[in-house]
Amino acid sequence: MLYDKKWDDKFAELQAQRAALHQAADLIEKHGHAKYALRNSEGRLCLLGAINMAVTGDPLHELPASCKLYCKVDEVVKKNRPDFPFHRFNHAVDWNNAPERKPEEVIALLREAADAV
């Protein structure tokens, strides 16, 4: 079998994505869970704000890497939460902001998405 350096690069990228999603979960555990805001006045983070913070250090700053991770979380929501009534394009945001959503569920979703990478 031939060796291709691209495999190492791809493996490193996947490892970084997993680590960032686990870090996002850790950030919500530490700072608390927010709805309808990337970071609220109390410092709590929503799902997307936590991903941004894990990638950039700032919940309000988004990079392509943040978007890539968000898409992975969105895929997990669409696939594994089929009973949730989605109203917009951003399924994970709707799911995060649902009135019944608990911080533990958001943390579990981020860890589930990390395991699915």
N, CA, C and O of each residue as an XYZ file, in Angstrom:
468
protein
N       0.840     -1.171      0.000
C       0.000      0.000      0.000
C       0.886      1.235      0.000
O       1.882      1.294      0.720
N       0.526      2.202     -0.795
C       1.300      3.421     -0.909
C       0.922      4.413      0.178
O      -0.231      4.484      0.603
N       1.902      5.168      0.614
C       1.682      6.200      1.615
C       1.382      7.525      0.917
O       2.010      7.869     -0.084
N       0.431      8.247      1.449
C       0.092      9.559      0.909
C       0.000     10.529      2.080
O      -0.799     10.313      2.991
N       0.795     11.586      2.076
C       0.821     12.562      3.166
C      -0.557     13.181      3.399
O      -0.856     13.597      4.518
N      -1.396     13.250      2.374
C      -2.737     13.817      2.525
C      -3.544     13.059      3.582
O      -4.408     13.643      4.238
N      -3.268     11.769      3.748
C      -3.974     10.993      4.761
C      -3.653     11.521      6.156
O      -4.537     11.639      7.004
N      -2.386     11.834      6.383
C      -1.988     12.392      7.679
C      -2.667     13.738      7.916
O      -3.144     14.022      9.015
N      -2.703     14.559      6.871
C      -3.334     15.875      6.982
C      -4.822     15.733      7.286
O      -5.357     16.455      8.127
N      -5.480     14.817      6.613
C      -6.915     14.599      6.829
C      -7.168     14.082      8.241
O      -8.106     14.521      8.906
N      -6.339     13.157      8.696
C      -6.473     12.619     10.053
C      -6.294     13.730     11.076
O      -7.055     13.803     12.041
N      -5.309     14.592     10.887
C      -5.067     15.708     11.808
C      -6.255     16.666     11.813
O      -6.637     17.170     12.869
N      -6.838     16.920     10.650
C      -8.005     17.806     10.561
C      -9.183     17.211     11.327
O      -9.868     17.925     12.059
N      -9.424     15.923     11.166
C     -10.522     15.263     11.874
C     -10.298     15.283     13.383
O     -11.237     15.501     14.148
N      -9.077     15.061     13.807
C      -8.754     15.108     15.237
C      -9.004     16.508     15.793
O      -9.531     16.653     16.896
N      -8.629     17.538     15.035
C      -8.848     18.923     15.468
C     -10.341     19.231     15.554
O     -10.775     19.929     16.470
N     -11.124     18.718     14.615
C     -12.572     18.934     14.650
C     -13.190     18.272     15.873
O     -14.022     18.868     16.557
N     -12.783     17.041     16.143
C     -13.303     16.346     17.329
C     -12.959     17.124     18.597
O     -13.805     17.323     19.469
N     -11.713     17.555     18.680
C     -11.264     18.287     19.873
C     -12.048     19.587     20.044
O     -12.430     19.937     21.161
N     -12.289     20.304     18.948
C     -13.029     21.574     19.028
C     -14.466     21.346     19.477
O     -14.995     22.132     20.262
N     -15.105     20.290     18.995
C     -16.485     20.005     19.406
C     -16.545     19.607     20.883
O     -17.468     20.003     21.595
N     -15.572     18.831     21.340
C     -15.528     18.498     22.774
C     -15.253     19.745     23.602
O     -15.812     19.911     24.686
N     -14.390     20.625     23.091
C     -14.110     21.874     23.802
C     -15.363     22.744     23.865
O     -15.626     23.367     24.893
N     -16.134     22.796     22.788
C     -17.380     23.563     22.785
C     -18.330     23.034     23.875
O     -18.966     23.815     24.583
N     -18.418     21.712     24.000
C     -19.243     21.113     25.055
C     -18.717     21.518     26.433
O     -19.496     21.862     27.322
N     -17.403     21.477     26.604
C     -16.789     21.874     27.879
C     -17.090     23.340     28.201
O     -17.322     23.691     29.358
N     -17.084     24.190     27.175
C     -17.346     25.616     27.385
C     -18.778     25.857     27.866
O     -19.009     26.712     28.720
N     -19.735     25.110     27.323
C     -21.116     25.249     27.799
C     -21.237     24.718     29.225
O     -21.957     25.293     30.041
N     -20.539     23.628     29.528
C     -20.543     23.127     30.908
C     -19.988     24.184     31.866
O     -20.512     24.364     32.965
N     -18.944     24.870     31.454
C     -18.276     25.851     32.310
C     -19.055     27.163     32.423
O     -19.236     27.685     33.523
N     -19.518     27.698     31.283
C     -20.118     29.034     31.259
C     -21.644     29.029     31.302
O     -22.256     30.050     31.614
N     -22.255     27.900     30.995
C     -23.704     27.818     30.953
C     -24.226     27.911     29.529
O     -23.485     28.232     28.599
N     -25.507     27.627     29.374
C     -26.157     27.542     28.061
C     -27.031     28.764     27.822
O     -27.796     29.179     28.693
N     -26.905     29.336     26.623
C     -27.723     30.490     26.221
C     -28.614     30.113     25.052
O     -28.341     29.169     24.312
N     -29.682     30.874     24.908
C     -30.576     30.742     23.757
C     -30.731     32.120     23.130
O     -30.730     33.134     23.827
N     -30.863     32.146     21.824
C     -31.091     33.372     21.060
C     -29.942     34.369     21.143
O     -30.133     35.547     20.839
N     -28.759     33.928     21.544
C     -27.578     34.797     21.585
C     -26.336     33.913     21.552
O     -26.299     32.867     22.200
N     -25.326     34.329     20.802
C     -24.076     33.582     20.785
C     -23.467     33.542     22.181
O     -22.994     32.503     22.639
N     -23.487     34.702     22.850
C     -23.086     34.813     24.256
C     -24.014     35.845     24.882
O     -24.144     36.957     24.369
N     -24.652     35.488     25.976
C     -25.576     36.441     26.598
C     -24.844     37.321     27.611
O     -23.637     37.178     27.807
N     -25.571     38.222     28.245
C     -24.969     39.178     29.180
C     -24.376     38.503     30.416
O     -23.558     39.098     31.116
N     -24.785     37.274     30.682
C     -24.242     36.520     31.816
C     -23.029     35.682     31.424
O     -22.439     35.007     32.268
N     -22.652     35.724     30.133
C     -21.491     34.965     29.667
C     -21.811     33.553     29.226
O     -20.906     32.792     28.883
N     -23.084     33.189     29.229
C     -23.489     31.858     28.772
C     -23.392     31.793     27.254
O     -23.498     32.815     26.575
N     -23.189     30.587     26.724
C     -22.976     30.396     25.287
C     -24.049     29.510     24.677
O     -24.501     28.543     25.290
N     -24.449     29.855     23.458
C     -25.308     28.946     22.710
C     -24.416     27.947     21.986
O     -23.190     28.052     22.024
N     -25.025     27.006     21.347
C     -24.295     25.971     20.619
C     -23.298     26.579     19.624
O     -22.128     26.197     19.607
N     -23.755     27.512     18.807
C     -22.888     28.128     17.805
C     -21.839     29.021     18.450
O     -20.693     29.036     18.002
N     -22.199     29.764     19.489
C     -21.226     30.595     20.194
C     -20.113     29.766     20.813
O     -18.952     30.174     20.815
N     -20.475     28.594     21.341
C     -19.467     27.705     21.928
C     -18.530     27.152     20.862
O     -17.328     27.029     21.096
N     -19.072     26.819     19.690
C     -18.224     26.346     18.584
C     -17.284     27.459     18.153
O     -16.087     27.233     17.982
N     -17.822     28.663     17.975
C     -16.967     29.790     17.583
C     -15.852     30.009     18.598
O     -14.699     30.219     18.223
N     -16.192     29.960     19.877
C     -15.198     30.191     20.920
C     -14.138     29.097     20.931
O     -12.959     29.372     21.154
N     -14.553     27.866     20.693
C     -13.589     26.761     20.652
C     -12.610     26.923     19.492
O     -11.440     26.559     19.607
N     -13.087     27.465     18.386
C     -12.248     27.608     17.190
C     -11.436     28.900     17.208
O     -10.255     28.895     16.862
N     -12.066     30.012     17.612
C     -11.416     31.323     17.477
C     -11.054     31.985     18.799
O     -10.268     32.933     18.824
N     -11.625     31.491     19.908
C     -11.417     32.149     21.192
C     -12.428     33.249     21.461
O     -12.405     33.866     22.526
N     -13.319     33.502     20.504
C     -14.318     34.563     20.625
C     -15.657     34.024     20.116
O     -15.754     33.624     18.956
N     -16.688     34.008     20.962
C     -17.971     33.455     20.524
C     -18.628     34.252     19.398
O     -19.500     33.736     18.699
N     -18.216     35.503     19.223
C     -18.820     36.348     18.199
C     -18.066     36.319     16.883
O     -18.520     36.902     15.898
N     -16.921     35.651     16.849
C     -16.088     35.612     15.645
C     -16.170     34.227     15.007
O     -15.877     33.212     15.638
N     -16.571     34.215     13.755
C     -16.765     32.954     13.034
C     -15.739     32.822     11.910
O     -15.477     33.783     11.186
N     -15.176     31.657     11.770
C     -14.245     31.342     10.690
C     -14.808     30.178      9.876
O     -15.739     29.510     10.327
N     -14.264     29.925      8.696
C     -14.725     28.756      7.928
C     -14.670     27.456      8.739
O     -15.529     26.589      8.579
N     -13.678     27.320      9.594
C     -13.592     26.108     10.422
C     -14.788     26.003     11.360
O     -15.279     24.904     11.618
N     -15.263     27.143     11.872
C     -16.460     27.149     12.728
C     -17.664     26.677     11.932
O     -18.461     25.866     12.405
N     -17.786     27.197     10.719
C     -18.920     26.829      9.861
C     -18.905     25.336      9.541
O     -19.952     24.691      9.515
N     -17.730     24.801      9.301
C     -17.602     23.377      8.993
C     -18.086     22.538     10.172
O     -18.787     21.543      9.984
N     -17.719     22.933     11.366
C     -18.154     22.197     12.556
C     -19.649     22.357     12.779
O     -20.343     21.397     13.117
N     -20.138     23.570     12.589
C     -21.574     23.787     12.748
C     -22.361     22.887     11.796
O     -23.385     22.321     12.181
N     -21.887     22.752     10.551
C     -22.567     21.889      9.575
C     -22.584     20.443     10.046
O     -23.564     19.731      9.829
N     -21.516     20.009     10.685
C     -21.477     18.638     11.212
C     -22.508     18.459     12.330
O     -23.180     17.430     12.394
N     -22.634     19.447     13.201
C     -23.629     19.383     14.272
C     -25.035     19.411     13.670
O     -25.919     18.673     14.106
N     -25.229     20.255     12.680
C     -26.519     20.354     12.015
C     -26.928     19.013     11.399
O     -28.097     18.630     11.458
N     -25.967     18.307     10.811
C     -26.241     16.991     10.223
C     -26.691     15.999     11.293
O     -27.608     15.209     11.067
N     -26.051     16.042     12.447
C     -26.415     15.134     13.535
C     -27.824     15.441     14.023
O     -28.598     14.523     14.295
N     -28.165     16.716     14.136
C     -29.516     17.084     14.565
C     -30.543     16.566     13.568
O     -31.531     15.940     13.951
N     -30.303     16.829     12.294
C     -31.270     16.388     11.269
C     -31.415     14.871     11.250
O     -32.517     14.352     11.076
N     -30.315     14.170     11.427
C     -30.335     12.705     11.341
C     -30.903     12.053     12.600
O     -31.689     11.110     12.510
N     -30.512     12.546     13.764
C     -30.819     11.857     15.015
C     -31.940     12.481     15.836
O     -32.322     11.943     16.875
N     -32.467     13.608     15.378
C     -33.584     14.250     16.081
C     -34.715     14.506     15.083
O     -35.141     15.650     14.926
N     -35.206     13.473     14.409
C     -36.183     13.675     13.330
C     -37.540     14.186     13.790
O     -38.304     14.706     12.977
N     -37.857     14.051     15.068
C     -39.164     14.487     15.555
C     -39.231     15.978     15.849
O     -40.311     16.517     16.092
N     -38.071     16.655     15.829
C     -38.075     18.084     16.133
C     -38.601     18.863     14.937
O     -38.133     18.656     13.818
N     -39.565     19.756     15.147
C     -40.135     20.527     14.026
C     -39.243     21.707     13.635
O     -39.187     22.709     14.348
N     -38.561     21.588     12.526
C     -37.647     22.636     12.080
C     -38.395     23.658     11.242
O     -39.256     23.310     10.434
N     -38.054     24.921     11.447
C     -38.740     26.003     10.753
C     -37.829     26.788      9.824
O     -38.305     27.540      8.973
N     -36.542     26.620      9.982
C     -35.598     27.400      9.191
C     -34.507     26.489      8.668
O     -34.526     25.275      8.867
N     -33.559     27.113      7.993
C     -32.429     26.371      7.440
C     -31.498     25.861      8.539
O     -30.925     24.779      8.412
N     -31.347     26.622      9.601
C     -30.397     26.289     10.669
C     -31.047     25.377     11.704
O     -31.540     25.841     12.733
N     -31.044     24.094     11.426
C     -31.713     23.131     12.298
C     -31.144     23.130     13.708
O     -31.896     23.120     14.682
N     -29.818     23.141     13.821
C     -29.198     23.085     15.145
C     -29.500     24.336     15.960
O     -29.654     24.257     17.179
N     -29.586     25.486     15.305
C     -29.931     26.722     16.016
C     -31.365     26.636     16.536
O     -31.625     26.962     17.694
N     -32.293     26.201     15.687
C     -33.680     26.020     16.136
C     -33.737     25.047     17.305
O     -34.428     25.288     18.295
N     -33.009     23.954     17.182
C     -33.002     22.932     18.217
C     -32.435     23.509     19.517
O     -33.005     23.290     20.587
N     -31.321     24.243     19.437
C     -30.698     24.877     20.601
C     -31.670     25.835     21.292
O     -31.735     25.879     22.520
N     -32.423     26.600     20.501
C     -33.285     27.653     21.037
C     -34.665     27.175     21.464
O     -35.458     27.971     21.966
N     -34.968     25.910     21.281
C     -36.281     25.390     21.665
C     -36.511     25.618     23.163
O     -35.595     25.435     23.964
N     -37.727     26.015     23.540
C     -38.005     26.316     24.953
C     -37.686     25.153     25.896
O     -37.272     25.369     27.035
N     -37.877     23.942     25.426
C     -37.660     22.782     26.295
C     -36.198     22.325     26.361
O     -35.869     21.414     27.121
N     -35.321     22.954     25.570
C     -33.943     22.496     25.480
C     -33.174     22.748     26.764
O     -33.202     23.851     27.311
N     -32.490     21.726     27.239
C     -31.699     21.797     28.466
C     -30.210     21.803     28.119
O     -29.810     21.247     27.095
N     -29.389     22.426     28.964
C     -27.944     22.463     28.700
C     -27.337     21.074     28.502
O     -26.466     20.888     27.653
N     -27.794     20.117     29.275
C     -27.242     18.762     29.174
C     -27.466     18.171     27.780
O     -26.628     17.427     27.270
N     -28.593     18.506     27.177
C     -28.887     18.003     25.827
C     -27.955     18.622     24.791
O     -27.511     17.940     23.866
N     -27.660     19.904     24.943
C     -26.763     20.588     23.999
C     -25.344     20.043     24.146
O     -24.655     19.809     23.153
N     -24.923     19.846     25.365
C     -23.593     19.280     25.628
C     -23.504     17.873     25.029
O     -22.508     17.527     24.394
N     -24.537     17.075     25.232
C     -24.547     15.715     24.680
C     -24.527     15.741     23.147
O     -23.863     14.912     22.523
N     -25.244     16.679     22.545
C     -25.248     16.783     21.079
C     -23.852     17.115     20.557
O     -23.403     16.520     19.577
N     -23.166     18.047     21.194
C     -21.806     18.407     20.760
C     -20.872     17.205     20.874
O     -20.046     16.976     19.990
N     -20.993     16.452     21.935
C     -20.139     15.269     22.088
C     -20.513     14.186     21.068
O     -19.644     13.488     20.547
N     -21.789     14.057     20.797
C     -22.247     13.108     19.779
C     -21.709     13.488     18.404
O     -21.266     12.626     17.645
N     -21.748     14.784     18.087
C     -21.214     15.257     16.807
C     -19.708     15.007     16.735
O     -19.191     14.637     15.680
N     -19.007     15.205     17.842
C     -17.565     14.937     17.861
C     -17.275     13.481     17.571
O     -16.339     13.164     16.837
N     -18.063     12.605     18.137
C     -17.882     11.168     17.902
C     -18.236     10.769     16.484
O     -17.757      9.752     15.982
N     -19.085     11.578     15.828
C     -19.506     11.264     14.450
C     -18.527     11.780     13.400
O     -18.635     11.432     12.225
N     -17.575     12.605     13.818
C     -16.608     13.165     12.854
C     -15.703     12.059     12.360
O     -14.816     12.307     11.543
